[in-house]
Amino acid sequence: MGEGVKALLAKPIKLADQVAKQSGSGQCLRPECKDLRARAEKLAEVLRQAARAELYERPAERIVAGTLQALGKAGGMSARCFESHSRLRRFLTFNPVSGFPRTLALLDTAIEDVAWLIRISSPRADADANGADDDADLRGLPNIAQNEPILFLIWDHIARLHTGSLAVRADSASTLASLARDSPHFSKLIVEEDGIAPLVKLLKEGTDDGQEAAATALGFLGRDEGSVEKLLHAGVCSVYSAALKEPPMRVQAAAAEAIASLAHQSPRCQDLFAQNNAVRHLVGHLAAGTIQEHSRYSVGGSSTRHAAPPPPEHMRSLHSVVLASTPSMLPGVSGYSSNEPPNSSEGSNGRNNQTQSAAAGRTTTSRVTAPPPSRPQLSSNGSSGRGPRETEDPATKAHMKAMAAKALWKLARGHPGVCKSITESRALLCFARLLEKGDDGAGTHLQYYSAMAIMEITRVAEHNLALRQSAFKPSSPPAKAVAEQLLSIVRKGEYDDLLLLPCITSLGCLSRTFTASETRVIGPLVRLLDDREPPVAKEAIVALTKFACTENHLHVNHCRAIVDDGGARHLVQLVYLGDELQIEALILLCYIALHVPESEEVAQAGVLAVLLWASKQGQLVQDLRVERLLSDAKGRLDLFQSRGSII
C-alpha cells in the first residue's frame, strides 16, 4: 500500500468538482447535464473516500489514469454548455447529444473502479475474531482489467496478502504460487505488481500453511535476472536461511526447493546464501538420519555432548567401513554447530542434574517409541534426542532430504567457497551413503540430486588444487566412499539410470586424485565404449581423456591401462563410425599414441592407420584440439612402430 498514490488523487478530485460545478450551472439547459453533474459528484465523493484509505498502489495508478481520462472528456462536454454565448449560438454549438451517454458510461466505469480499489485495499469489517474471512470470493472484476482478467486476479490476491486474515493470506499465497508455476508471464506480473514484499512478510510471520505457500511462491518468482534482483533486494536469502532452522519440515523443504531455484538463476544468490549459513542448515537436514556422525552438523548442546555413544553397527555396508576408519570425535567438542541455543531445560540445570535429566529423557522416550539403538534420533536442526523431526511422517523427511540435496547441488555449481563448506562439513559421506541406498520415499530423486551435487563439487575440484587436495586426497574416508559409489554405478552401466552420466563425469573430474595403483577405474569406463548409447559413450571418452591427457601426471599409467582393457580397439571403431563421437575419440587416441606408442596392442588395433585417415578428413582436422595433437601422435607412432605392424 503506497502513500504516493494519495498525491495522485488531488488532481482528479479537483477536476471532478470542476465538472460538477460547470454541469450544475444555470447556463446548462440540457437535461443530460444534470446526469453529468450527478456522476461527477459521486465520483468526487468516492475519490475523497479513497484519499482517506491505504490504497494498493499498482492498480491505483492505472485507475487514476483512467479516471483522469474520463473526467477530461466530461469536462469538455460541460465546458461547451457552460460557455457564455448567446442563446442562439449555444444551441448551434457543436456538442452532439450522442456524446453524453458515452461520457456518462466512462464516469460510471471510473466510479466502479475506484470503489473496487477501496474494497480491495481495506480489511474486511465482517471478519470474525478467529480470523475467518467471509470474503472468500473475488471482490468484483474492475472494468480496467477487462482486457487482462489475470491481472485483476493477481491484484486481488496481492491485496489479500496485505489486508486478509492469516488463513486468507495463506490461500492467496497458494494461488499466486500456482500462477507463477504455470507461466513465466504470470510470475513476472506478480513481481511487477509488488507481490514480493507481502510474500516475504508472510514467510516470516504466517501460519505453517502460509509460510509454505509463500516460500513456494517466492521460489517461482525468480525466473529472470530482474526478478531475482528484486527478490534479493527484499532480503529473501536471509529469510530462507532462517526458515531452514525452524520447523515444520514442510516449510523447510519448500525453502530448500526455493533456494535451489534461485541459486540456479543467479550466482549472486549463491554468495548470499553462503553468507547466511544456508549450506550448514542444508547439510544438517541431509545428515539427519543418514549417518551416525551427526554431531558435525548439529548444535553443540549438552544433549549432544553427554549422550552415550550408540552400540556398534555390524560391518555390512560401505557406511560401516568408512565410519570404522574415521577417528571418533572428541567428547565435549561441537564439530558443526548451529545458531540454535541448547534446550533451556538442559541449560538451566547444573552439572549434577544432567545425568538425571538424560536418564529421565531416555525413560520418557522409551514409553513413546524406542528408536533403534544403532541410529541416534535427530531433531529438525540436527541435534540428538526426540524433537519435531520425530513427529514428521517418513515421506516428508524423505522430501526434505531430496530438496536439501537439490539445493546443495545448485549452490555448489561453479562456487569454490560453497564446495569448500560442503566438503569440510563431511557432507560427502552423506552423499556416498545416499548413493548407496537412497532414502525411503525419495528414491531416485534423492540419489540423482546427490549424484549431481557430487558432480558439481568434482567439477570445481578439477580446477581447484586446494579443494582437490583437502576434499579428495586418497587417504580420506569420505573421498574413498564417494569413489566407491561412483565406480559401483558405472560398473552397472545402466543408461536408463539417471545416475550414470553424472557419475561418469565425476570420475573424470577426479582423474588427478587417483594413485598409480588405482587402475580399477579405467576398466568400467572402457567397457562403456562398447555398443553404448552415444551420450554414455561420449561422456566415457571425455572422462578417459582426462585420465590420458598430458596434464595428468600419471598419464602414461592410465593410457597403458586403457590399452590393456581394449580401449584402443573401441576407439578406432568410433573414429571411423562414431559420427558425433569422432572428434572426442580421435583426441583420446592421439593421447594414447603420444604416451604409449611402443604398445603392441596399439599397433594391432591399427591406430596409426586411423590417424593417417583422420588427417585427410577436413571435418576432423578443423578442430583446433585435433590439429595440435594429430601430427605429434603420428610422428610418435612412426618412430616406435614398424611398418609391418600396421594393419
C-alpha positions in Angstrom: 0.0 0.0 0.0 1.5 3.3 -1.1 1.3 6.8 0.3 2.4 8.3 -3.1 -1.0 7.4 -4.6 -2.8 10.0 -2.4 -0.9 12.8 -4.2 -2.2 11.5 -7.5 -5.8 11.8 -6.3 -5.7 15.5 -5.8 -5.9 16.3 -9.5 -8.9 14.0 -10.3 -10.8 15.3 -7.2 -10.3 18.9 -8.3 -11.3 18.1 -11.9 -14.4 16.2 -10.7 -15.5 19.2 -8.6 -15.0 21.5 -11.6 -17.1 19.2 -13.8 -19.9 19.1 -11.2 -19.9 22.9 -10.9 -20.0 23.5 -14.6 -22.7 20.9 -15.2 -24.8 22.3 -12.4 -24.7 25.9 -13.6 -28.0 27.5 -14.7 -26.5 28.1 -18.1 -26.6 24.4 -18.9 -30.0 23.9 -20.4 -29.7 20.3 -21.5 -31.2 17.6 -19.2 -28.1 15.4 -19.8 -26.1 18.0 -17.8 -27.9 17.0 -14.6 -26.9 13.4 -15.1 -23.3 14.6 -15.8 -23.4 16.6 -12.5 -24.7 13.6 -10.5 -21.9 11.3 -11.8 -19.2 13.9 -11.2 -20.4 14.5 -7.6 -20.5 10.7 -7.0 -17.0 10.3 -8.4 -15.6 13.2 -6.3 -17.2 11.5 -3.3 -15.5 8.1 -3.9 -12.2 9.8 -4.7 -12.2 11.6 -1.4 -13.1 8.3 0.3 -10.1 6.7 -1.5 -7.8 9.5 -0.3 -8.6 8.6 3.3 -7.8 4.9 2.7 -4.5 3.0 2.5 -4.5 2.2 -1.2 -2.9 -0.6 -3.2 -0.5 1.4 -5.3 -0.2 -0.6 -8.6 -3.9 -0.8 -9.6 -4.4 2.7 -8.1 -2.1 4.2 -10.7 -4.0 2.7 -13.6 -7.4 3.6 -12.2 -6.4 7.2 -11.5 -5.1 7.4 -15.1 -8.4 6.1 -16.4 -10.4 8.4 -14.2 -8.5 11.4 -15.4 -9.3 10.4 -19.0 -13.0 10.1 -18.2 -13.1 13.4 -16.4 -11.3 15.1 -19.2 -14.0 14.1 -21.7 -16.7 15.0 -19.2 -15.1 18.4 -18.6 -15.1 19.1 -22.3 -18.8 18.4 -22.6 -19.7 20.5 -19.6 -17.4 23.4 -20.7 -19.2 23.7 -24.0 -22.5 24.1 -22.2 -21.1 26.5 -19.7 -19.5 29.0 -22.1 -21.3 32.3 -22.0 -22.5 32.7 -25.6 -25.8 33.9 -26.8 -28.8 31.6 -26.5 -28.9 31.1 -30.3 -25.1 30.4 -30.5 -25.3 28.0 -27.6 -27.9 25.9 -29.4 -25.8 26.0 -32.6 -22.6 25.0 -30.9 -21.4 21.5 -32.0 -21.9 19.4 -28.8 -23.9 16.4 -30.0 -26.3 14.7 -27.6 -24.9 11.3 -28.6 -21.7 12.1 -26.8 -23.3 12.3 -23.4 -24.2 8.6 -23.0 -20.6 7.6 -23.8 -19.3 10.2 -21.3 -21.7 9.1 -18.6 -20.6 5.5 -19.2 -16.9 6.5 -18.7 -17.8 8.2 -15.4 -19.7 5.1 -14.3 -16.7 3.0 -15.1 -14.4 5.3 -13.1 -16.8 5.2 -10.1 -16.9 1.4 -10.1 -13.1 1.1 -10.5 -12.4 3.5 -7.6 -15.0 1.7 -5.4 -13.3 -1.6 -6.2 -9.9 -0.2 -5.3 -11.3 0.9 -1.9 -12.7 -2.5 -1.3 -9.6 -4.5 -2.0 -7.4 -2.0 -0.1 -9.3 -2.2 3.1 -9.6 -5.0 5.6 -12.9 -6.7 5.8 -15.1 -5.3 8.5 -17.1 -8.5 8.9 -14.1 -10.8 9.6 -14.7 -12.7 12.8 -12.5 -12.8 15.8 -11.0 -16.1 14.9 -9.5 -14.7 11.7 -12.1 -16.3 9.4 -12.8 -14.1 6.4 -16.2 -14.3 4.7 -14.5 -12.6 1.7 -13.7 -15.9 0.1 -15.0 -14.9 -3.4 -13.4 -12.4 -5.7 -14.4 -8.9 -4.9 -15.7 -7.9 -8.3 -13.9 -7.6 -11.6 -12.8 -4.0 -12.2 -13.5 -2.6 -15.7 -9.9 -1.6 -16.1 -8.9 -5.2 -16.0 -11.5 -6.4 -18.6 -8.8 -6.9 -21.2 -6.5 -8.9 -18.9 -8.5 -10.7 -16.2 -5.4 -12.5 -14.9 -4.0 -9.1 -13.9 -7.1 -8.5 -11.8 -6.7 -11.9 -10.1 -3.1 -11.0 -9.2 -4.2 -7.7 -7.8 -6.9 -9.2 -5.8 -4.7 -11.8 -4.2 -1.8 -9.4 -3.5 -4.3 -7.1 -1.8 -5.5 -10.1 0.3 -1.9 -10.6 1.4 -2.0 -7.1 2.8 -5.4 -7.0 4.3 -6.7 -10.5 4.8 -6.6 -12.8 7.8 -3.8 -15.4 8.2 -5.9 -18.1 6.6 -6.9 -15.8 3.7 -3.3 -14.8 3.2 -2.2 -18.4 3.1 -4.8 -19.2 0.5 -3.8 -16.2 -1.7 -0.1 -17.1 -1.5 -1.0 -20.6 -2.6 -2.9 -19.2 -5.6 -0.1 -16.9 -6.5 2.3 -19.9 -6.3 0.1 -21.8 -8.7 0.0 -18.9 -11.1 3.8 -18.4 -11.0 4.4 -22.1 -11.5 2.1 -22.2 -14.6 3.6 -19.3 -16.6 6.7 -17.1 -16.5 4.5 -14.3 -17.7 2.3 -14.6 -14.6 5.4 -14.8 -12.5 6.7 -11.5 -13.9 3.3 -9.8 -13.4 3.3 -10.8 -9.7 6.8 -9.2 -9.4 5.8 -6.1 -11.3 2.6 -5.7 -9.2 4.6 -5.6 -6.0 3.8 -9.1 -4.8 7.3 -9.8 -3.3 7.1 -7.8 -0.1 3.8 -9.2 1.3 5.0 -12.8 0.5 8.3 -12.2 2.3 6.3 -10.9 5.3 4.0 -13.9 5.2 7.1 -16.2 5.1 8.3 -14.5 8.3 5.1 -14.3 10.2 2.4 -16.5 8.7 1.0 -19.9 9.7 2.6 -23.1 8.6 0.4 -23.3 5.5 1.1 -19.6 4.8 4.8 -19.9 5.2 4.9 -23.0 2.9 2.9 -21.3 0.2 4.9 -18.1 0.5 8.2 -20.0 0.3 7.0 -21.8 -2.8 5.6 -18.7 -4.5 8.8 -16.7 -4.0 10.8 -19.6 -5.4 8.8 -19.4 -8.6 9.1 -15.7 -9.0 12.9 -15.7 -9.8 12.5 -16.5 -13.4 14.8 -13.8 -14.8 17.6 -11.5 -13.7 15.4 -8.5 -13.0 13.0 -10.5 -10.8 15.9 -12.1 -8.9 17.4 -8.7 -8.2 14.1 -7.6 -6.7 13.9 -10.7 -4.6 17.5 -10.2 -3.3 16.7 -6.5 -2.5 13.7 -7.8 -0.4 16.1 -9.9 1.6 14.8 -13.4 0.7 18.2 -15.0 1.2 18.3 -14.3 4.9 14.6 -15.2 5.3 15.0 -18.6 3.6 18.1 -19.3 5.6 16.2 -18.6 8.8 13.3 -20.8 7.6 15.6 -23.7 7.3 16.2 -23.7 11.1 12.6 -23.6 12.3 10.1 -26.5 12.0 7.7 -27.6 10.5 9.7 -29.6 8.0 7.4 -29.0 5.1 8.2 -25.3 5.3 11.9 -26.1 5.5 11.5 -28.3 2.4 9.7 -25.5 0.5 12.5 -23.1 1.5 15.2 -25.6 0.3 13.5 -26.0 -3.0 13.2 -22.3 -3.5 16.9 -21.9 -2.6 17.7 -24.4 -5.4 15.6 -22.4 -7.8 17.1 -19.1 -7.0 20.7 -20.4 -6.9 20.1 -21.8 -10.4 19.1 -18.4 -11.7 21.8 -16.2 -10.2 25.4 -16.6 -9.0 24.8 -13.7 -6.6 22.2 -15.9 -4.8 24.9 -18.5 -4.2 27.1 -15.9 -2.4 24.3 -14.5 -0.3 23.0 -18.0 0.8 26.6 -19.0 1.7 26.9 -15.8 3.8 23.7 -16.6 5.6 24.8 -20.2 6.6 22.3 -21.9 4.3 24.8 -24.6 3.5 25.2 -25.5 7.1 21.5 -26.0 7.6 21.0 -27.9 4.4 23.8 -30.3 5.3 22.2 -30.7 8.7 19.0 -31.8 7.1 20.8 -34.1 4.7 22.8 -35.7 7.5 19.9 -36.2 9.9 19.2 -40.0 10.0 21.7 -40.6 7.2 24.9 -41.1 9.1 25.7 -41.6 12.7 28.4 -39.0 12.9 25.7 -36.4 13.1 27.2 -34.0 15.7 29.3 -32.4 13.0 26.1 -30.9 11.6 24.3 -30.1 14.8 24.1 -27.9 17.8 26.8 -28.4 20.4 24.3 -28.6 23.2 24.6 -30.7 26.4 22.4 -33.4 25.0 24.8 -33.9 22.1 27.9 -33.7 24.2 26.8 -36.0 27.1 24.8 -38.6 25.1 26.1 -42.1 25.3 27.6 -43.4 22.1 25.4 -45.9 20.2 26.3 -49.5 20.1 28.5 -50.5 17.1 26.8 -51.4 13.9 27.5 -54.6 12.1 30.0 -54.2 9.3 27.7 -54.9 6.5 27.9 -51.7 4.3 30.2 -49.1 2.9 28.9 -46.8 5.6 30.1 -49.0 8.4 33.5 -49.5 6.9 34.0 -45.7 6.4 32.9 -44.9 9.9 35.2 -47.6 11.3 38.1 -45.9 9.6 37.1 -42.4 10.7 38.5 -41.1 14.0 35.8 -40.6 16.6 35.1 -37.1 17.7 36.4 -35.8 20.9 33.9 -35.6 23.7 32.6 -32.2 24.5 33.5 -30.7 21.1 31.0 -29.5 18.6 32.2 -30.0 15.1 29.3 -28.4 13.3 27.2 -26.0 15.3 24.0 -24.1 14.6 22.7 -20.8 15.7 20.0 -22.6 17.8 20.7 -22.5 21.6 20.6 -25.7 23.7 17.4 -26.8 25.2 16.5 -24.4 28.0 15.7 -27.2 30.5 19.1 -28.7 30.0 21.0 -25.4 30.0 19.4 -24.3 33.3 20.3 -27.4 35.2 23.7 -27.8 36.8 26.3 -30.5 36.1 24.8 -32.7 38.8 21.3 -32.7 37.2 22.5 -33.5 33.7 22.8 -37.3 34.3 19.3 -37.4 35.9 17.8 -35.4 33.1 19.3 -37.6 30.4 18.1 -40.7 32.2 14.6 -39.3 32.6 14.6 -38.3 28.9 15.5 -41.8 27.9 12.8 -43.3 30.1 10.2 -41.0 28.7 11.3 -41.7 25.1 11.1 -45.4 25.6 7.5 -45.1 26.6 6.6 -43.4 23.4 8.6 -45.3 20.9 12.0 -46.9 21.1 14.4 -45.9 18.3 16.8 -48.5 17.0 20.0 -48.4 19.1 22.2 -48.2 16.0 20.9 -44.8 14.9 20.5 -41.8 17.2 17.5 -39.7 16.6 17.9 -36.2 15.3 15.8 -33.0 15.7 15.0 -30.6 13.0 18.2 -28.7 13.5 20.3 -31.9 13.6 20.7 -32.4 17.3 20.1 -35.7 19.0 17.1 -36.5 21.1 13.4 -36.6 20.2 12.2 -33.4 18.7 9.9 -32.0 16.0 11.7 -34.2 13.4 10.4 -37.4 15.1 6.8 -36.3 14.6 7.2 -35.9 10.8 6.0 -38.6 8.5 8.6 -40.5 6.5 7.5 -39.1 3.2 8.1 -35.5 4.5 11.5 -36.5 5.8 12.5 -38.0 2.5 11.2 -35.0 0.6 13.2 -32.7 2.9 16.4 -34.6 2.2 15.8 -34.6 -1.5 15.3 -30.8 -1.5 18.3 -30.3 0.7 20.4 -32.3 -1.8 19.0 -30.4 -4.7 19.7 -27.0 -3.0 23.3 -28.1 -2.3 23.7 -29.2 -5.9 22.6 -25.8 -7.2 24.6 -23.9 -4.6 27.8 -25.8 -5.3 27.7 -25.2 -9.1 30.9 -23.3 -10.0 31.3 -21.9 -6.5 34.6 -22.9 -4.7 33.5 -21.4 -1.4 30.3 -23.4 -1.2 32.1 -26.5 -2.3 34.7 -26.0 0.4 32.0 -25.6 3.0 30.2 -28.7 1.9 33.3 -30.9 1.9 34.5 -29.6 5.2 31.2 -30.5 6.7 31.7 -34.1 5.7 28.6 -34.0 3.5 30.5 -36.2 1.0 29.9 -39.1 3.4 26.2 -38.3 3.3 26.1 -38.3 -0.5 28.0 -41.6 -0.6 25.6 -43.1 1.8 22.6 -41.8 -0.2 24.0 -43.1 -3.5 24.4 -46.5 -1.9 20.9 -46.9 -0.5 18.8 -43.9 -1.3 16.2 -43.0 1.3 12.7 -44.3 1.9 10.2 -42.3 -0.2 12.6 -40.0 -2.0 14.1 -42.9 -4.1 15.8 -41.9 -7.3 15.3 -38.2 -6.9 17.4 -38.1 -3.8 20.1 -40.2 -5.4 20.0 -38.1 -8.5 20.4 -34.9 -6.6 23.2 -36.4 -4.6 25.0 -37.5 -7.8 24.6 -34.1 -9.3 25.9 -32.4 -6.2 29.0 -34.6 -6.3 29.4 -33.8 -10.0 29.4 -30.1 -9.4 31.8 -30.4 -6.4 34.2 -32.5 -8.5 34.0 -30.1 -11.4 35.1 -27.3 -9.2 37.8 -29.5 -7.6 39.2 -30.4 -11.0 40.4 -26.8 -11.5 41.0 -26.0 -7.8 44.1 -27.6 -6.4 43.4 -26.6 -2.7 39.9 -28.2 -2.8 41.1 -31.3 -4.6 43.9 -31.8 -2.0 41.7 -31.2 1.0 38.5 -33.0 0.0 39.6 -35.8 -2.3 43.0 -36.9 -1.1 43.4 -40.7 -1.5 43.6 -41.3 2.3 40.3 -39.5 3.0 37.5 -41.9 4.0 34.7 -39.7 2.6 36.6 -39.5 -0.7 37.0 -43.2 -0.8 33.4 -43.7 -0.1 32.4 -41.4 -2.9 34.7 -43.0 -5.4 33.5 -46.4 -4.4 29.9 -45.5 -5.1 30.7 -43.8 -8.3 32.5 -46.9 -9.5 29.6 -49.1 -8.4 27.1 -47.2 -10.5 29.5 -47.0 -13.5 30.1 -50.8 -13.3 26.4 -51.4 -13.6 26.3 -49.2 -16.8 22.5 -48.8 -16.9 21.7 -45.9 -19.2 18.1 -45.7 -18.0 19.5 -45.0 -14.6 19.7 -41.2 -14.1 22.8 -41.6 -12.1 25.1 -42.9 -14.8 26.1 -39.8 -16.6 26.9 -37.6 -13.6 28.9 -40.4 -12.1 31.0 -40.8 -15.2 31.6 -37.1 -15.3 32.6 -37.1 -11.6 35.1 -39.9 -12.1 36.7 -37.9 -15.0 36.9 -34.8 -12.9 38.6 -36.8 -10.1 41.2 -38.3 -12.6 44.1 -36.4 -10.9 43.3 -37.8 -7.5 43.8 -41.5 -8.2 47.1 -43.1 -7.5 49.2 -45.1 -9.9 48.0 -48.3 -8.3 44.3 -47.3 -8.6 43.7 -48.9 -12.0 40.2 -50.3 -11.3 38.7 -47.0 -12.5 39.7 -47.4 -16.1 38.1 -50.8 -16.9 34.5 -49.8 -16.2 34.9 -46.6 -18.3 36.4 -48.5 -21.2 33.6 -51.0 -21.2 31.1 -48.2 -21.7 32.6 -47.6 -25.1 31.3 -50.9 -26.5 27.9 -50.6 -28.2 26.6 -48.0 -25.8 24.2 -45.1 -26.4 26.1 -42.0 -27.8 25.6 -39.9 -24.6 27.1 -42.6 -22.4 30.0 -43.3 -24.8 30.8 -39.6 -25.3 30.9 -39.0 -21.5 33.1 -42.0 -21.0 35.5 -40.8 -23.7 35.7 -37.4 -22.1 36.4 -38.9 -18.7 39.1 -41.2 -20.1 40.7 -38.2 -21.9 41.1 -36.5 -18.6 43.0 -39.6 -17.4 45.1 -39.8 -20.5 45.9 -36.1 -21.1 49.3 -34.7 -20.6 48.2 -32.5 -17.6 47.5 -35.7 -15.6 50.9 -36.6 -14.1 50.0 -40.4 -14.3 49.0 -40.2 -17.9 51.4 -43.0 -19.0 49.9 -45.4 -16.4 46.4 -44.5 -17.4 47.0 -44.8 -21.1 48.6 -48.2 -20.6 45.5 -49.3 -18.6 43.2 -48.0 -21.3 45.1 -50.1 -23.9 45.2 -53.2 -21.7 41.4 -53.1 -21.2 40.9 -53.0 -25.0 40.2 -49.3 -25.3 42.2 -48.7 -28.5 40.1 -51.2 -30.5 36.9 -49.5 -29.4 38.2 -46.0 -30.1 39.3 -47.0 -33.6 35.8 -48.1 -34.4 34.3 -44.9 -33.0 36.7 -42.7 -35.1 35.6 -44.5 -38.2 31.9 -44.9 -37.5 31.1 -42.8 -34.4 29.7 -39.7 -36.2 29.3 -37.2 -33.3 31.8 -39.1 -31.3 34.6 -39.0 -33.9 36.4 -35.9 -32.6 36.4 -36.9 -28.9 37.5 -40.5 -29.8 40.3 -39.2 -32.1 41.6 -36.9 -29.3 41.8 -39.8 -26.9 43.6 -41.9 -29.5 46.1 -39.1 -30.1 47.0 -39.0 -26.3 47.4 -42.8 -26.3 49.6 -42.7 -29.3 51.7 -39.9 -27.7 52.2 -41.7 -24.4 52.4 -45.4 -25.2 53.5 -45.5 -28.8 55.5 -48.7 -28.2 52.4 -50.7 -27.2 51.8 -53.8 -29.3 48.0 -53.5 -28.7 48.1 -50.1 -30.2 49.8 -51.4 -33.3 47.4 -54.4 -33.6 44.4 -52.0 -33.3 45.6 -50.1 -36.3 45.9 -46.7 -34.6 48.5 -45.3 -37.0 46.2 -46.1 -40.0 43.3 -44.4 -38.4 45.4 -41.4 -37.6 46.6 -41.2 -41.2 43.0 -41.5 -42.4 41.8 -38.8 -40.0 44.5 -36.3 -41.1 42.8 -36.4 -44.6 39.3 -35.7 -43.2 38.5 -31.9 -43.3 35.7 -32.1 -40.7 38.1 -33.6 -38.2 41.3 -31.5 -38.7 39.3 -28.3 -38.4 39.1 -28.8 -34.7 41.9 -27.0 -33.0 42.5 -29.7 -30.5 42.9 -32.3 -33.2 45.2 -30.1 -35.2 47.5 -29.7 -32.3 47.7 -33.4 -31.3 47.4 -35.3 -34.6 50.7 -34.5 -36.2 52.7 -35.2 -32.9 50.8 -38.5 -32.4 51.6 -39.7 -36.0 55.2 -38.8 -35.5 55.5 -40.8 -32.3 53.9 -43.9 -33.8 56.1 -43.7 -36.9 59.1 -43.6 -34.6 58.2 -46.5 -32.4 56.3 -48.9 -34.7 57.5 -50.7 -37.8 55.6 -50.6 -41.0 54.9 -54.3 -40.7 52.8 -53.9 -37.7 50.4 -51.6 -39.4 47.2 -53.3 -40.4 
